[in-house]
Amino acid sequence: MQQSHGHGHNYVLEVLVGGAVDPETGMVVNMVALDQAVRALAIDRFDHTNLNLDPLFVNLVPTTENLCKAVFSLLKGALPAGELEYVRVEETENNFFQCDGASR
């Protein structure tokens, strides 16, 4: 049996959240809560995994563009506060993709 090893990338994930600043905290969203949500919904799911085996990519090629859209969909509406403005996934120093609600 031939074994397929595939290939991987060390992605950089950027998440931009906007919204009204809470007058008590001075923040749109608590950064610890935001980090926890991003880690639970995206990083823990995709880090060091074969994207081809993830249910989101059963019928979808796991390109960086599609990964970016998938992360946006996972985070949209699931953040502790604020409004998700965009998700940016950097594949290499010169290659990145950005997804906002309009580009889905």
GROMACS elastic network, one bead per residue, 0.5 to 0.9 nm:
[ bonds ]
;  ai    aj funct       b0    kb
    6    50     6  0.81228   500
    7    50     6  0.87239   500
    8    48     6  0.82280   500
    8    49     6  0.87829   500
    8    50     6  0.80790   500
    9    48     6  0.89567   500
    9    91     6  0.64409   500
    9    92     6  0.79455   500
   10    47     6  0.86814   500
   10    48     6  0.87070   500
   10    90     6  0.85070   500
   10    91     6  0.67750   500
   10    92     6  0.78926   500
   11    47     6  0.87713   500
   11    64     6  0.88405   500
   11    89     6  0.64214   500
   11    90     6  0.54303   500
   11    92     6  0.73374   500
   12    88     6  0.80438   500
   12    89     6  0.56662   500
   12    91     6  0.68362   500
   12    92     6  0.84712   500
   12    96     6  0.89288   500
   13    43     6  0.85974   500
   13    68     6  0.86911   500
   13    87     6  0.72595   500
   13    88     6  0.58763   500
   13    90     6  0.64975   500
   14    86     6  0.82571   500
   14    87     6  0.57625   500
   14    89     6  0.63911   500
   14    90     6  0.81822   500
   15    38     6  0.83286   500
   15    72     6  0.87584   500
   15    84     6  0.75977   500
   15    85     6  0.77704   500
   15    86     6  0.60791   500
   15    88     6  0.64626   500
   15    89     6  0.88768   500
   16    83     6  0.85942   500
   16    84     6  0.62661   500
   16    85     6  0.53898   500
   16    86     6  0.53708   500
   16    87     6  0.64689   500
   16    88     6  0.84222   500
   17    28     6  0.77222   500
   17    29     6  0.78439   500
   17    79     6  0.89061   500
   17    81     6  0.85108   500
   17    82     6  0.59084   500
   17    83     6  0.54185   500
   17    85     6  0.52708   500
   17    86     6  0.73044   500
   18    21     6  0.87707   500
   18    28     6  0.66963   500
   18    29     6  0.85337   500
   18    82     6  0.55521   500
   18    83     6  0.52265   500
   18    84     6  0.64697   500
   18    85     6  0.61335   500
   19    28     6  0.58579   500
   19    29     6  0.85065   500
   19    81     6  0.83286   500
   19    83     6  0.58070   500
   19    84     6  0.87284   500
   20    23     6  0.88790   500
   20    27     6  0.82068   500
   20    28     6  0.57669   500
   20    82     6  0.72248   500
   21    24     6  0.86817   500
   21    25     6  0.79151   500
   21    26     6  0.57738   500
   21    27     6  0.50933   500
   21    29     6  0.79581   500
   21    82     6  0.87919   500
   22    25     6  0.55457   500
   22    26     6  0.53235   500
   22    27     6  0.55507   500
   22    28     6  0.59210   500
   22    29     6  0.80580   500
   23    26     6  0.53067   500
   23    27     6  0.77280   500
   24    27     6  0.82418   500
   25    28     6  0.82756   500
   25    29     6  0.87659   500
   25    30     6  0.82318   500
   26    29     6  0.89256   500
   27    30     6  0.64707   500
   27    31     6  0.84337   500
   28    31     6  0.89024   500
   28    81     6  0.69772   500
   28    82     6  0.58523   500
   28    83     6  0.89809   500
   29    32     6  0.86641   500
   29    33     6  0.75272   500
   29    34     6  0.67965   500
   29    79     6  0.87621   500
   29    80     6  0.70659   500
   29    81     6  0.52274   500
   29    82     6  0.59808   500
   30    33     6  0.53648   500
   30    34     6  0.61966   500
   30    35     6  0.86604   500
   30    80     6  0.79857   500
   30    81     6  0.77868   500
   31    35     6  0.59479   500
   31    36     6  0.84431   500
   32    35     6  0.51304   500
   32    36     6  0.61636   500
   32    37     6  0.86750   500
   33    36     6  0.50723   500
   33    37     6  0.62072   500
   33    38     6  0.86800   500
   33    79     6  0.83064   500
   33    80     6  0.64587   500
   33    81     6  0.87454   500
   34    37     6  0.51466   500
   34    38     6  0.61768   500
   34    39     6  0.84814   500
   34    79     6  0.66030   500
   34    80     6  0.64824   500
   34    81     6  0.80485   500
   35    38     6  0.52112   500
   35    39     6  0.59986   500
   35    40     6  0.85041   500
   36    39     6  0.51214   500
   36    40     6  0.60186   500
   36    41     6  0.85030   500
   37    40     6  0.51633   500
   37    41     6  0.59617   500
   37    42     6  0.81369   500
   37    75     6  0.79428   500
   37    78     6  0.76305   500
   37    79     6  0.63400   500
   37    80     6  0.73707   500
   38    41     6  0.53501   500
   38    42     6  0.55509   500
   38    43     6  0.65329   500
   38    44     6  0.85934   500
   38    71     6  0.89735   500
   38    75     6  0.71676   500
   38    79     6  0.80421   500
   39    42     6  0.56047   500
   39    44     6  0.56273   500
   39    45     6  0.81893   500
   40    43     6  0.64835   500
   40    44     6  0.55866   500
   40    45     6  0.72611   500
   41    44     6  0.67734   500
   41    45     6  0.65032   500
   41    46     6  0.89615   500
   41    71     6  0.80132   500
   41    74     6  0.64804   500
   41    75     6  0.68549   500
   41    78     6  0.86118   500
   42    45     6  0.52200   500
   42    46     6  0.60724   500
   42    47     6  0.80315   500
   42    70     6  0.89190   500
   42    71     6  0.61108   500
   42    74     6  0.72607   500
   42    75     6  0.78250   500
   43    46     6  0.53816   500
   43    47     6  0.53319   500
   44    47     6  0.57469   500
   44    48     6  0.87714   500
   45    48     6  0.87326   500
   45    49     6  0.77196   500
   45    54     6  0.86270   500
   46    49     6  0.54841   500
   46    50     6  0.78510   500
   46    51     6  0.69253   500
   46    54     6  0.82563   500
   47    50     6  0.88142   500
   48    51     6  0.89033   500
   49    52     6  0.86303   500
   49    53     6  0.80303   500
   49    54     6  0.82730   500
   50    53     6  0.56585   500
   50    54     6  0.72155   500
   51    54     6  0.52584   500
   51    55     6  0.86408   500
   51    56     6  0.84481   500
   51    57     6  0.67282   500
   51    61     6  0.88821   500
   51    62     6  0.60623   500
   51    67     6  0.86181   500
   52    55     6  0.81345   500
   52    56     6  0.86272   500
   52    57     6  0.57837   500
   52    58     6  0.67124   500
   52    60     6  0.84991   500
   52    61     6  0.75130   500
   52    62     6  0.63719   500
   53    56     6  0.84859   500
   53    57     6  0.70206   500
   53    58     6  0.69923   500
   54    57     6  0.55713   500
   54    58     6  0.67419   500
   55    58     6  0.53016   500
   55    59     6  0.84532   500
   56    59     6  0.75599   500
   56    60     6  0.72542   500
   56    62     6  0.87970   500
   56    70     6  0.74268   500
   57    61     6  0.61798   500
   57    62     6  0.59861   500
   57    66     6  0.85863   500
   57    67     6  0.87769   500
   58    61     6  0.79403   500
   58    62     6  0.90000   500
   60    63     6  0.85298   500
   60    66     6  0.76498   500
   61    66     6  0.72204   500
   62    65     6  0.79412   500
   62    66     6  0.58584   500
   62    67     6  0.61090   500
   63    66     6  0.51804   500
   63    67     6  0.61081   500
   63    68     6  0.85393   500
   64    68     6  0.60184   500
   64    69     6  0.86021   500
   64    89     6  0.70242   500
   64    90     6  0.80580   500
   64    91     6  0.68245   500
   64    96     6  0.77572   500
   64    97     6  0.68842   500
   65    68     6  0.51786   500
   65    69     6  0.64210   500
   65    70     6  0.87172   500
   65    89     6  0.80595   500
   65    96     6  0.83128   500
   65    97     6  0.57902   500
   65    98     6  0.77144   500
   65    99     6  0.81767   500
   66    69     6  0.50407   500
   66    70     6  0.60707   500
   66    71     6  0.86082   500
   67    70     6  0.50007   500
   67    71     6  0.61593   500
   67    72     6  0.85616   500
   67    89     6  0.78395   500
   68    71     6  0.52598   500
   68    72     6  0.62314   500
   68    73     6  0.87034   500
   68    87     6  0.65356   500
   68    88     6  0.65175   500
   68    89     6  0.57490   500
   68    97     6  0.66943   500
   68    98     6  0.66251   500
   68    99     6  0.62284   500
   69    72     6  0.50728   500
   69    73     6  0.62073   500
   69    74     6  0.86711   500
   69    87     6  0.79649   500
   69    98     6  0.82019   500
   69    99     6  0.59443   500
   69   100     6  0.82706   500
   69   103     6  0.85140   500
   69   104     6  0.63325   500
   70    73     6  0.51008   500
   70    74     6  0.61941   500
   70    75     6  0.86749   500
   71    74     6  0.50462   500
   71    75     6  0.61543   500
   71    76     6  0.84538   500
   71    87     6  0.72360   500
   71    89     6  0.89866   500
   72    75     6  0.52637   500
   72    76     6  0.58650   500
   72    84     6  0.81117   500
   72    86     6  0.71105   500
   72    87     6  0.57765   500
   72    88     6  0.88188   500
   72    99     6  0.67555   500
   72   100     6  0.72962   500
   72   101     6  0.81178   500
   72   104     6  0.85509   500
   73    76     6  0.52585   500
   73    77     6  0.84128   500
   73   101     6  0.89210   500
   73   104     6  0.86646   500
   74    77     6  0.80891   500
   74    78     6  0.72460   500
   75    78     6  0.51530   500
   75    79     6  0.62251   500
   75    84     6  0.74829   500
   75    87     6  0.89206   500
   76    79     6  0.69283   500
   76    83     6  0.79292   500
   76    84     6  0.60608   500
   76   101     6  0.87038   500
   77    80     6  0.86048   500
   77    83     6  0.77324   500
   77    84     6  0.76639   500
   78    81     6  0.85553   500
   79    82     6  0.71353   500
   79    83     6  0.77201   500
   79    84     6  0.76030   500
   81    84     6  0.89831   500
   84    87     6  0.79474   500
   84   100     6  0.80243   500
   84   101     6  0.84315   500
   85    99     6  0.86932   500
   85   100     6  0.59990   500
   85   101     6  0.73945   500
   86    98     6  0.67792   500
   86    99     6  0.54872   500
   86   101     6  0.72763   500
   87    97     6  0.83587   500
   87    98     6  0.56491   500
   87    99     6  0.53339   500
   87   100     6  0.65322   500
   88    96     6  0.69614   500
   88    97     6  0.56259   500
   88    99     6  0.63708   500
   88   100     6  0.88030   500
   89    95     6  0.88385   500
   89    96     6  0.56040   500
   89    97     6  0.54301   500
   89    98     6  0.63922   500
   89    99     6  0.86691   500
   90    93     6  0.71350   500
   90    94     6  0.81186   500
   90    95     6  0.60979   500
   90    97     6  0.64445   500
   90    98     6  0.85938   500
   91    94     6  0.79033   500
   91    95     6  0.55479   500
   91    96     6  0.55497   500
   91    97     6  0.80784   500
   92    96     6  0.68447   500
   93    96     6  0.78282   500
   98   103     6  0.84150   500
   99   102     6  0.78440   500
   99   103     6  0.56557   500
   99   104     6  0.65258   500
  100   103     6  0.53996   500
  100   104     6  0.66521   500
  101   104     6  0.57851   500
